[in-house]
Amino acid sequence: MKIGNKPNSSGSFYARKFSQGRKSACGKCGLQFHTNKKCPAAKAKCHGCSKIGHYSKMCRFKHNVSTVQENCESEQSNYLGNSTYFIGSVNNIGPESKGKWSVLACLNNKKEVPIRMFIDTGAEANVLSLNDFKMLKLPKSSIKETMSKLTNYGGSEIPIIGQCVLDCKINNRSMLTRFFVCDSDQPTILGLRSCENFEIIKKVCVVKENNFSRFGEYSSLMTQFSDLFTGLGCLPGESHITLKENAQPHVDPPRKVPFKLMTRYKKELENMCANEVIEKVTKPTQWVNSVVLVEKPDQSLRVCLDPKPLNQEILRPRYQLPTLENIRSELTGATHFSKLDASSAFWSVRLDKKSSDLCTFNTPFGRFKFLNFG
């Protein structure tokens, strides 16, 4: 006589589970009667942390959001299910719930009964409160047993009676929808998938912004002061670099530039020449500096002067900078604040003729220097 391993759905499976006594439960699947090599969760994927080897209900990962999890069991499975549904917000009905999004749905096939449902795009399942279920006046047999559980983030279980499939009608669209009947004062919730099925919400993949709409209210201001919004702005006056009495001139050799940056490097130098920030040098100069290339997020290059030897020979004027406390004291009574970002701020100070020659630098395409307007 051969005994098969056909699953038994009459309850003997669970009778065997509890007949083993008070043994410690498996930390991966929650069962108590199997060996380590036969754990049903060995190849299961956790829906909470996405790791392999344990069910979601046994996951030890600490979430930083307040959620309610539903550990759902497939009725055709031998073991406790490994599916997890998140119910983003299950709260008591009160004045604070008035500001939440809700929709009026009609349930019950024979007699449509309007039920107020809260929209929760963070929920992966639908919840029907027991009070709302009683309003439908359906027989208790319409509630089917389920091994699913609703637990809040703290681990306490929210009592559910079972699940039911109802004909749900929202916005003239009707379809069969599964609800978990909750035996508490929780509101009825419509989850993400049902919200999409009833076209309550839609995915928005691309959001385009019109530059005119962003600057439209300031267009007249920009037109009136157009000289401030075009080209490079310069601060008043000129800057003069004073060298020490016995300063020794220094010439840096050209630095090697990666081949993949050559094209962009040359293009940036051409743009700087077109904007009259730099110009090519053909005469001999006593000082020749190096440059550092900085790659911007838009893949363009920023050419930065690296005058380390020159800096060591400069006589600097000393000024006392204000402290944060000094600045705060001047803000007393201020009502308007602006956050400004200067474009090409390092090019906003004019250099005199002699200082311009000191700012000569080497490139693979020849020598350049910053102009009086750079």
Protein Blocks (a to p, Z undefined) as FASTA:
>chain_A
ZZdfbdcfeopmmmmmmmnojadddfklopakbcfklcfklmpccfklopahiafklpcb
dcfbdcdddddddfkbfbdcfbdcddfbacdddfklmmpccddddehjklccdddddddf
kbcbdcddfklmmmnopafklpccdfbdcddfkopacddfbdcdddddeehiacdddddd
ddbfbdcdddfklmmmnomaccdfbdcddfklmmmmmmmmmmmmmmlmgcjdddedjddd
dddfklccdddddddddfklmmmmmmmmmmmmmnomaccdfbdcfbdcdddddddfkopa
cddddffklmmmcccdddddddfklmmmmmgoiabdcddddehkllmcccdfklmmmmgc
cdfkbccdddfkZZ
